[in-house]
Every structure is written in C-alpha cells, then in structure tokens.
Amino acid sequence: MTVRPDLTVAAVVERDGQFLLVEERVGNRMVFNQPAGHVERGEQFIEAVIRETLEETAWTFRPEALIGVYLWEQVEKQKSFLRVVYSGEVTHHHADRQLDRGIERALWLDREQIVARSARLRSPLVLRCIDDYLEGSRHPLDVAKNVVKDGILSPEVRARTLEHPAINRLI
C-alpha cells in the first residue's frame, strides 16, 4: 500500500502553563485538538498554521519555532496524515469572529487536564506534540522550506541550493 498522507499543520500555544485547544465535532464525537487543519493548494506551511489558528480559535498566531514533522497512520481507516507542527504565541483575540464550522469552542487546558481527556483527543499527535514541546523540541522556522511551485525554483533559491556542500558533491 502506498502512503499518500493528507498534509496538515498544527499550532502548539502555551500561556501560563495552559495550552490552546479546540473542542470540535468529528462525526458523532466531540474531540479535542490543537488548532490544526489542511494545507491548501499553493499555501506555505506558516501561512496555513496562521490561517487555521485564526479560523478555529479567533486568535492571531505568531509562529516562533518548528516542533516537528509527524506521520500518523490510521491503519483501520487506511488514512495517513503528515503534520507540520509549530509553536508560538497568540497576540490578539478577535472576540467577534465566528469559528470554523464544526468547532464548538477554543479553550485553555493544562497538561493534566489534557491527559484526563485523553480518550477524547482527536489523535495521539495532540499529546505527543505537547510533550515534545515541553521537552524543548524547537527548530528554526526555515527548516520547513517554502513550496516550489510548478517545479520552478526562483533564482534566489536555486543559488542557495547550488551553494550547498551536499549538492556540490553530487554535481
């Protein structure tokens, strides 16, 4: 079976020991998740995580670091997800903004409260990403590169790529 994962992003936001989560309806269940969602065609990862956080929580998200890239396979559903996860802060709450369809509310919970709700987490990635964050996993934002559109590298990206020692050894 070929793995063709859905490409998603998520935001881990901590404030005073609590994490920003959403409670959302998935099928007939109410579950908890980070602000997260699919990357749209032509959208950069950072653009996607800022958009998804705003749409699902009404908070403006400012990414500060990449926590990691995760592959989760739902074997029973024959689905998989490649999740790019960022940490950062929220800077402004748009209280009058309507949340995305299916999102019941945004809320702040500490790790113990999240663990107590573990049966209602949307995926095992929710707690895993928080734990990786708490363990100090932080990578520069530029680790996740921009999407190359139509297979054409810009002159700036081409120049940086060709200067890379590993590429030069192959040429």
N, CA, C and O of each residue as an XYZ file, in Angstrom:
684
protein
N       0.835     -1.172      0.000
C       0.000      0.000      0.000
C       0.886      1.243      0.000
O       1.792      1.357      0.825
N       0.636      2.159     -0.902
C       1.368      3.408     -0.961
C       0.766      4.385      0.031
O      -0.451      4.554      0.099
N       1.637      5.024      0.797
C       1.181      6.024      1.763
C       1.056      7.359      1.050
O       2.041      7.872      0.518
N      -0.120      7.917      1.032
C      -0.362      9.253      0.467
C      -1.034     10.082      1.560
O      -2.259     10.191      1.611
N      -0.215     10.657      2.424
C      -0.788     11.355      3.582
C      -1.437     12.683      3.219
O      -1.045     13.350      2.262
N      -2.436     13.043      4.009
C      -3.007     14.385      3.959
C      -1.996     15.304      4.637
O      -1.464     14.966      5.694
N      -1.731     16.452      4.043
C      -0.768     17.397      4.589
C      -1.491     18.370      5.503
O      -2.389     19.090      5.066
N      -1.100     18.392      6.776
C      -1.750     19.247      7.763
C      -0.712     20.026      8.561
O       0.473     19.694      8.566
N      -1.184     21.061      9.228
C      -0.367     21.860     10.138
C      -1.096     21.952     11.471
O      -2.309     21.750     11.544
N      -0.343     22.262     12.527
C      -0.953     22.456     13.838
C      -0.117     23.461     14.628
O       1.079     23.628     14.391
N      -0.780     24.121     15.568
C      -0.127     25.110     16.427
C      -0.166     24.649     17.878
O      -1.218     24.269     18.392
N       0.990     24.687     18.529
C       1.068     24.464     19.967
C       1.332     25.825     20.596
O       2.374     26.443     20.380
N       0.359     26.271     21.381
C       0.440     27.585     22.018
C       0.302     27.381     23.519
O      -0.703     26.850     23.992
N       1.319     27.808     24.266
C       1.288     27.719     25.724
C       1.233     29.121     26.304
O       1.936     30.027     25.855
N       0.387     29.283     27.307
C       0.293     30.543     28.039
C       0.028     30.206     29.505
O      -0.988     29.596     29.840
N       0.944     30.606     30.362
C       0.806     30.367     31.807
C       0.552     28.894     32.132
O      -0.264     28.574     32.997
N       1.263     27.992     31.426
C       1.136     26.562     31.704
C      -0.078     25.896     31.089
O      -0.317     24.708     31.309
N      -0.847     26.654     30.320
C      -2.024     26.083     29.660
C      -1.838     26.143     28.153
O      -1.138     27.008     27.626
N      -2.482     25.205     27.476
C      -2.356     25.082     26.027
C      -3.683     25.413     25.351
O      -4.756     25.056     25.838
N      -3.581     26.101     24.223
C      -4.760     26.458     23.438
C      -5.209     25.240     22.640
O      -4.458     24.699     21.829
N      -6.442     24.823     22.884
C      -7.033     23.692     22.166
C      -8.380     24.111     21.606
O      -8.925     25.157     21.957
N      -8.899     23.273     20.734
C     -10.260     23.452     20.251
C     -11.052     22.197     20.590
O     -10.521     21.087     20.606
N     -12.322     22.402     20.859
C     -13.252     21.283     21.006
C     -14.089     21.297     19.730
O     -14.751     22.283     19.409
N     -14.043     20.192     19.026
C     -14.693     20.149     17.719
C     -15.498     18.871     17.542
O     -15.237     17.851     18.179
N     -16.477     18.958     16.665
C     -17.305     17.805     16.342
C     -16.706     17.102     15.130
O     -16.537     17.703     14.069
N     -16.389     15.825     15.301
C     -15.885     14.988     14.210
C     -16.816     13.783     14.140
O     -16.804     12.920     15.017
N     -17.609     13.741     13.097
C     -18.630     12.691     13.018
C     -19.631     12.905     14.140
O     -20.221     13.979     14.260
N     -19.819     11.889     14.955
C     -20.749     11.980     16.086
C     -20.047     12.221     17.410
O     -20.668     12.135     18.470
N     -18.750     12.523     17.356
C     -17.968     12.688     18.586
C     -17.519     14.131     18.763
O     -17.297     14.853     17.791
N     -17.391     14.540     20.027
C     -16.757     15.803     20.373
C     -15.334     15.457     20.817
O     -15.135     14.658     21.733
N     -14.353     16.066     20.160
C     -12.953     15.754     20.435
C     -12.163     17.040     20.670
O     -12.616     18.140     20.353
N     -10.968     16.866     21.235
C     -10.057     17.976     21.468
C      -8.868     17.853     20.535
O      -8.392     16.754     20.249
N      -8.395     19.004     20.063
C      -7.268     19.036     19.127
C      -6.561     20.376     19.294
O      -7.117     21.324     19.850
N      -5.335     20.436     18.807
C      -4.715     21.739     18.648
C      -5.421     22.453     17.507
O      -6.102     21.811     16.707
N      -5.270     23.774     17.416
C      -5.706     24.422     16.187
C      -4.923     23.785     15.043
O      -3.692     23.805     15.045
N      -5.622     23.227     14.078
C      -4.953     22.440     13.044
C      -5.846     22.326     11.824
O      -7.056     22.543     11.891
N      -5.222     21.980     10.709
C      -6.009     21.771      9.510
C      -5.141     21.511      8.304
O      -3.915     21.454      8.390
N      -5.803     21.355      7.184
C      -5.126     21.024      5.935
C      -4.454     22.234      5.311
O      -4.938     23.362      5.408
N      -3.332     21.970      4.671
C      -2.637     22.992      3.893
C      -3.360     23.080      2.552
O      -3.572     22.068      1.883
N      -3.732     24.287      2.171
C      -4.427     24.475      0.905
C      -3.430     24.560     -0.248
O      -2.262     24.893     -0.047
N      -3.900     24.258     -1.450
C      -3.048     24.276     -2.640
C      -2.330     25.624     -2.764
O      -2.960     26.681     -2.718
N      -0.999     25.569     -2.923
C      -0.179     26.754     -3.102
C       0.134     27.513     -1.825
O       0.811     28.540     -1.868
N      -0.348     27.023     -0.688
C      -0.160     27.716      0.580
C       1.122     27.243      1.256
O       1.443     26.055      1.226
N       1.842     28.156      1.856
C       3.040     27.815      2.622
C       2.608     27.292      3.997
O       1.525     27.623      4.478
N       3.461     26.474      4.626
C       3.125     25.886      5.931
C       2.801     26.966      6.961
O       1.801     26.865      7.672
N       3.635     27.991      7.043
C       3.424     29.031      8.045
C       2.130     29.791      7.770
O       1.394     30.119      8.700
N       1.853     30.070      6.517
C       0.585     30.726      6.171
C      -0.596     29.863      6.628
O      -1.585     30.374      7.153
N      -0.478     28.563      6.423
C      -1.562     27.636      6.775
C      -1.796     27.584      8.281
O      -2.944     27.600      8.725
N      -0.736     27.522      9.066
C      -0.914     27.415     10.518
C      -1.452     28.721     11.103
O      -2.225     28.695     12.062
N      -1.057     29.853     10.542
C      -1.608     31.138     10.991
C      -3.097     31.206     10.649
O      -3.912     31.606     11.481
N      -3.449     30.815      9.425
C      -4.850     30.839      8.983
C      -5.704     29.891      9.816
O      -6.762     30.279     10.310
N      -5.249     28.648      9.974
C      -6.040     27.657     10.711
C      -6.253     28.082     12.167
O      -7.343     27.904     12.710
N      -5.231     28.634     12.791
C      -5.368     29.069     14.182
C      -6.403     30.180     14.294
O      -7.232     30.166     15.204
N      -6.362     31.130     13.385
C      -7.342     32.213     13.394
C      -8.753     31.679     13.143
O      -9.692     32.051     13.846
N      -8.903     30.813     12.147
C     -10.232     30.288     11.802
C     -10.842     29.445     12.924
O     -12.056     29.462     13.128
N      -9.997     28.710     13.648
C     -10.523     27.785     14.649
C     -10.593     28.360     16.061
O     -11.348     27.858     16.894
N      -9.806     29.421     16.343
C      -9.763     29.934     17.713
C     -10.064     31.423     17.824
O     -10.320     31.918     18.921
N     -10.036     32.144     16.702
C     -10.174     33.608     16.667
C      -8.971     34.315     17.290
O      -9.055     35.493     17.639
N      -7.858     33.603     17.430
C      -6.611     34.194     17.920
C      -5.645     34.360     16.756
O      -5.572     33.499     15.879
N      -4.900     35.466     16.743
C      -3.820     35.672     15.777
C      -2.588     34.951     16.302
O      -2.125     35.223     17.410
N      -2.058     34.031     15.504
C      -0.913     33.191     15.893
C       0.363     33.728     15.259
O       0.392     34.071     14.077
N       1.422     33.793     16.073
C       2.735     34.186     15.570
C       3.699     33.018     15.798
O       4.152     32.804     16.922
N       4.018     32.255     14.732
C       4.926     31.111     14.871
C       6.323     31.567     15.285
O       6.831     32.584     14.815
N       6.926     30.784     16.178
C       8.277     31.089     16.648
C       9.266     29.974     16.348
O      10.458     30.229     16.176
N       8.776     28.731     16.283
C       9.671     27.594     16.050
C       8.879     26.429     15.459
O       7.657     26.357     15.585
N       9.603     25.529     14.816
C       9.028     24.275     14.330
C       9.275     23.228     15.411
O      10.415     23.024     15.829
N       8.231     22.573     15.858
C       8.394     21.499     16.847
C       8.811     20.216     16.149
O       9.732     19.536     16.602
N       8.145     19.876     15.051
C       8.485     18.657     14.342
C       7.526     18.372     13.205
O       6.544     19.082     12.990
N       7.843     17.312     12.489
C       7.007     16.822     11.393
C       6.663     15.381     11.750
O       7.552     14.572     12.017
N       5.378     15.066     11.753
C       4.889     13.777     12.254
C       4.080     13.059     11.175
O       3.306     13.679     10.446
N       4.269     11.759     11.086
C       3.458     10.936     10.199
C       2.606     10.032     11.071
O       3.128      9.228     11.843
N       1.300     10.166     10.947
C       0.361      9.340     11.708
C      -0.462      8.529     10.730
O      -1.079      9.071      9.813
N      -0.462      7.220     10.939
C      -1.240      6.335     10.082
C      -2.418      5.770     10.856
O      -2.251      5.191     11.929
N      -3.617      5.945     10.299
C      -4.821      5.317     10.827
C      -5.034      4.055      9.998
O      -5.734      4.075      8.986
N      -4.435      2.981     10.430
C      -4.435      1.742      9.658
C      -5.857      1.256      9.387
O      -6.171      0.827      8.277
N      -6.725      1.325     10.420
C      -8.091      0.819     10.258
C      -8.889      1.617      9.223
O      -9.810      1.080      8.607
N      -8.544      2.889      9.029
C      -9.244      3.724      8.041
C      -8.449      3.872      6.746
O      -8.904      4.524      5.806
N      -7.269      3.270      6.700
C      -6.363      3.370      5.550
C      -6.138      4.840      5.165
O      -6.196      5.219      3.995
N      -5.877      5.651      6.206
C      -5.589      7.068      6.016
C      -4.299      7.385      6.760
O      -3.931      6.717      7.726
N      -3.625      8.424      6.281
C      -2.441      8.888      7.000
C      -2.357     10.403      6.891
O      -2.917     11.015      5.981
N      -1.649     10.983      7.834
C      -1.521     12.428      7.934
C      -0.065     12.791      8.174
O       0.589     12.231      9.054
N       0.434     13.726      7.392
C       1.749     14.309      7.615
C       1.483     15.672      8.238
O       0.916     16.558      7.599
N       1.898     15.831      9.496
C       1.548     17.022     10.275
C       2.802     17.831     10.576
O       3.746     17.321     11.179
N       2.810     19.080     10.162
C       3.904     20.012     10.428
C       3.436     20.878     11.594
O       2.422     21.568     11.496
N       4.193     20.837     12.714
C       3.725     21.453     13.951
C       4.647     22.590     14.380
O       5.866     22.441     14.468
N       4.016     23.725     14.642
C       4.725     24.933     15.058
C       4.344     25.313     16.480
O       3.232     25.040     16.932
N       5.278     25.945     17.179
C       4.964     26.578     18.454
C       5.069     28.075     18.262
O       5.752     28.557     17.358
N       4.387     28.798     19.120
C       4.414     30.247     19.037
C       3.470     30.842     20.048
O       3.031     30.180     20.989
N       3.167     32.106     19.836
C       2.284     32.809     20.752
C       1.090     33.378     19.998
O       1.123     33.559     18.781
N       0.041     33.650     20.755
C      -1.098     34.345     20.186
C      -1.016     35.795     20.645
O      -0.645     36.084     21.782
N      -1.372     36.700     19.735
C      -1.151     38.115     20.017
C      -2.424     38.937     20.107
O      -2.433     39.987     20.749
N      -3.476     38.490     19.489
C      -4.716     39.271     19.501
C      -5.908     38.323     19.387
O      -5.908     37.401     18.572
N      -6.907     38.564     20.205
C      -8.127     37.763     20.138
C      -9.221     38.568     19.454
O      -9.521     39.691     19.859
N      -9.811     37.995     18.425
C     -10.893     38.617     17.663
C     -12.211     38.044     18.194
O     -12.787     37.139     17.591
N     -12.679     38.575     19.318
C     -13.821     38.010     20.041
C     -15.094     37.934     19.210
O     -15.948     37.084     19.464
N     -15.232     38.807     18.226
C     -16.452     38.820     17.421
C     -16.381     37.884     16.218
O     -17.353     37.765     15.472
N     -15.257     37.229     16.022
C     -15.073     36.352     14.857
C     -15.768     35.014     15.082
O     -15.628     34.413     16.147
N     -16.513     34.546     14.092
C     -17.161     33.241     14.148
C     -16.122     32.161     13.887
O     -15.283     32.304     12.997
N     -16.173     31.080     14.659
C     -15.231     29.975     14.499
C     -15.650     29.082     13.334
O     -16.815     29.059     12.936
N     -14.673     28.348     12.797
C     -14.923     27.423     11.695
C     -16.064     26.459     12.023
O     -16.333     26.143     13.182
N     -16.715     26.013     10.966
C     -17.789     25.023     11.105
C     -17.245     23.769     11.786
O     -16.182     23.270     11.418
N     -17.961     23.272     12.761
C     -17.553     22.084     13.492
C     -16.790     22.397     14.774
O     -16.697     21.550     15.662
N     -16.245     23.607     14.875
C     -15.519     24.000     16.087
C     -16.534     24.551     17.082
O     -17.214     25.537     16.799
N     -16.635     23.917     18.238
C     -17.575     24.366     19.271
C     -16.994     25.513     20.082
O     -17.691     26.478     20.397
N     -15.701     25.404     20.421
C     -15.076     26.448     21.227
C     -13.564     26.265     21.257
O     -13.037     25.181     21.004
N     -12.895     27.352     21.572
C     -11.467     27.313     21.867
C     -11.339     27.390     23.388
O     -12.120     28.083     24.041
N     -10.369     26.690     23.950
C     -10.205     26.687     25.394
C      -8.748     26.474     25.764
O      -7.951     26.005     24.952
N      -8.413     26.819     26.985
C      -7.060     26.681     27.510
C      -7.074     25.594     28.583
O      -7.849     25.668     29.536
N      -6.212     24.582     28.424
C      -6.111     23.482     29.382
C      -4.648     23.216     29.701
O      -3.778     23.379     28.845
N      -4.379     22.803     30.949
C      -3.002     22.404     31.263
C      -2.815     20.935     30.885
O      -3.776     20.251     30.534
N      -1.570     20.455     30.960
C      -1.280     19.092     30.502
C      -2.107     18.056     31.267
O      -2.619     17.113     30.663
N      -2.245     18.214     32.579
C      -3.024     17.253     33.365
C      -4.477     17.199     32.900
O      -5.061     16.119     32.814
N      -5.056     18.348     32.603
C      -6.432     18.383     32.111
C      -6.539     17.717     30.741
O      -7.543     17.077     30.430
N      -5.505     17.872     29.930
C      -5.499     17.233     28.602
C      -5.392     15.724     28.752
O      -6.107     14.981     28.080
N      -4.497     15.259     29.635
C      -4.352     13.822     29.876
C      -5.669     13.241     30.394
O      -6.048     12.133     30.016
N      -6.358     13.976     31.247
C      -7.640     13.498     31.782
C      -8.684     13.337     30.681
O      -9.656     12.600     30.849
N      -8.489     14.021     29.560
C      -9.407     13.928     28.425
C      -8.816     13.099     27.283
O      -9.272     13.202     26.144
N      -7.815     12.289     27.576
C      -7.083     11.582     26.516
C      -7.976     10.702     25.645
O      -7.674     10.516     24.466
N      -9.054     10.160     26.183
C      -9.962      9.341     25.373
C     -10.692     10.194     24.335
O     -11.240      9.659     23.371
N     -10.703     11.508     24.522
C     -11.409     12.396     23.595
C     -10.448     13.214     22.730
O     -10.873     14.168     22.079
N      -9.168     12.857     22.712
C      -8.230     13.558     21.836
C      -8.455     13.089     20.407
O      -8.690     11.905     20.164
N      -8.382     14.016     19.469
C      -8.641     13.686     18.066
C      -7.642     12.664     17.536
O      -7.990     11.801     16.731
N      -6.397     12.770     17.996
C      -5.370     11.814     17.582
C      -4.306     11.737     18.665
O      -4.258     12.588     19.553
N      -3.455     10.722     18.596
C      -2.354     10.641     19.558
C      -1.338     11.765     19.376
O      -0.508     12.001     20.254
N      -1.402     12.454     18.247
C      -0.458     13.544     17.993
C      -0.695     14.737     18.912
O       0.235     15.503     19.161
N      -1.900     14.917     19.417
C      -2.204     16.071     20.271
C      -1.265     16.087     21.476
O      -0.551     17.065     21.698
N      -1.266     15.019     22.243
C      -0.424     14.955     23.440
C       1.053     14.793     23.077
O       1.918     15.347     23.756
N       1.345     14.050     22.030
C       2.744     13.866     21.608
C       3.406     15.203     21.265
O       4.548     15.444     21.655
N       2.705     16.066     20.547
C       3.260     17.371     20.170
C       3.459     18.261     21.389
O       4.450     18.986     21.473
N       2.524     18.210     22.336
C       2.669     18.982     23.571
C       3.868     18.481     24.358
O       4.659     19.278     24.861
N       4.009     17.155     24.468
C       5.145     16.600     25.203
C       6.476     16.940     24.533
O       7.449     17.258     25.215
N       6.522     16.873     23.204
C       7.752     17.258     22.504
C       8.069     18.730     22.761
O       9.230     19.088     22.962
N       7.056     19.574     22.756
C       7.229     20.990     23.064
C       7.788     21.149     24.485
O       8.760     21.874     24.699
N       7.167     20.466     25.449
C       7.603     20.576     26.845
C       9.023     20.047     27.046
O       9.741     20.505     27.935
N       9.421     19.085     26.222
C      10.787     18.548     26.294
C      11.797     19.433     25.574
O      12.988     19.126     25.557
N      11.331     20.528     24.980
C      12.234     21.501     24.380
C      12.485     21.359     22.896
O      13.405     21.984     22.368
N      11.699     20.561     22.213
C      11.885     20.415     20.769
C      11.574     21.738     20.073
O      10.425     22.178     20.040
N      12.604     22.362     19.521
C      12.444     23.630     18.794
C      13.436     23.642     17.638
O      14.623     23.381     17.830
N      12.961     23.936     16.470
C      13.805     24.043     15.288
C      13.512     25.384     14.628
O      12.406     25.908     14.765
N      14.478     25.946     13.917
C      14.231     27.228     13.246
C      13.076     27.111     12.255
O      12.852     26.056     11.660
N      12.355     28.203     12.092
C      11.213     28.209     11.173
C      11.617     27.848      9.754
O      10.828     27.241      9.029
N      12.829     28.208      9.340
C      13.225     27.971      7.950
C      13.634     26.524      7.668
O      14.059     26.207      6.557
N      13.507     25.636      8.678
C      13.763     24.210      8.426
C      12.737     23.672      7.427
O      13.077     22.890      6.539
N      11.490     24.093      7.579
C      10.444     23.698      6.624
C      10.486     24.719      5.492
O      10.116     25.879      5.675
N      10.926     24.290      4.357
C      11.126     25.191      3.217
C       9.812     25.522      2.536
O       8.815     24.818      2.697
N       9.828     26.598      1.776
C       8.657     27.001      1.012
C       8.375     26.010     -0.102
O       9.266     25.303     -0.572
N       7.133     25.974     -0.505
C       6.702     25.112     -1.598
C       7.295     25.637     -2.906
O       7.264     26.837     -3.177
N       7.830     24.730     -3.705
C       8.311     25.097     -5.035
C       7.128     24.925     -5.979
O       6.625     23.815     -6.156
N       6.688     26.017     -6.581
C       5.501     25.973     -7.428
C       5.875     25.611     -8.856
O       6.808     26.178     -9.425
N       5.142     24.665     -9.433
C       5.327     24.233    -10.821
C       6.733     23.714    -11.097
O       7.193     23.736    -12.238
N       7.418     23.243    -10.047
C       8.750     22.671    -10.234
C       9.817     23.682    -10.616
O      10.911     23.295    -11.028
N       9.520     24.971    -10.487
C      10.475     26.002    -10.883
C      11.035     26.666     -9.640
O      10.286     27.223     -8.837
N      12.344     26.612     -9.480
C      12.993     27.284     -8.361
C      13.252     28.734     -8.728
O      13.650     29.039     -9.852
N      13.023     29.632     -7.766
C      13.353     31.029     -8.004
C      14.869     31.148     -8.111
O      15.577     30.282     -7.597
N      15.392     32.182     -8.754
C      16.842     32.349     -8.860
C      17.531     32.371     -7.491
O      18.634     31.846     -7.341
N      16.870     32.988     -6.481
C      17.475     33.051     -5.149
C      17.586     31.659     -4.523
O      18.617     31.305     -3.950
N      16.511     30.879     -4.641
C      16.524     29.529     -4.070
C      17.506     28.650     -4.834
O      18.239     27.874     -4.221
N      17.535     28.758     -6.162
C      18.460     27.976     -6.979
C      19.903     28.280     -6.572
O      20.713     27.363     -6.437
N      20.225     29.547     -6.378
C      21.586     29.933     -5.999
C      21.960     29.339     -4.644
O      23.056     28.802     -4.483
N      21.039     29.434     -3.652
C      21.326     28.875     -2.323
C      21.469     27.361     -2.397
O      22.327     26.787     -1.726
N      20.639     26.709     -3.206
C      20.680     25.252     -3.324
C      21.998     24.800     -3.934
O      22.623     23.861     -3.442
N      22.418     25.457     -4.989
C      23.653     25.064     -5.655
C      24.885     25.351     -4.806
O      25.934     24.742     -5.018
N      24.774     26.270     -3.846
C      25.889     26.562     -2.960
C      26.021     25.540     -1.844
O      27.051     25.495     -1.171
N      24.999     24.720     -1.635
C      25.023     23.767     -0.537
C      26.086     22.706     -0.786
O      26.133     22.138     -1.877
N      26.958     22.417      0.214
C      28.054     21.442      0.020
C      27.590     20.067     -0.446
O      28.242     19.445     -1.285
N      26.466     19.587      0.091
C      25.988     18.252     -0.313
C      25.603     18.230     -1.779
O      25.839     17.230     -2.458
N      25.016     19.308     -2.286
C      24.646     19.383     -3.703
C      25.898     19.456     -4.565
O      25.986     18.807     -5.608
N      26.864     20.251     -4.120
C      28.089     20.411     -4.910
C      28.833     19.082     -5.095
O      29.457     18.851     -6.131
N      28.761     18.211     -4.079
C      29.413     16.898     -4.200
C      28.740     16.050     -5.270
O      29.387     15.198     -5.877
N      27.455     16.271     -5.508
C      26.714     15.467     -6.493
C      26.888     15.986     -7.919
O      26.703     15.237     -8.878
N      27.243     17.261     -8.060
C      27.338     17.874     -9.396
C      28.649     17.516    -10.050
O      28.912     17.937    -11.176
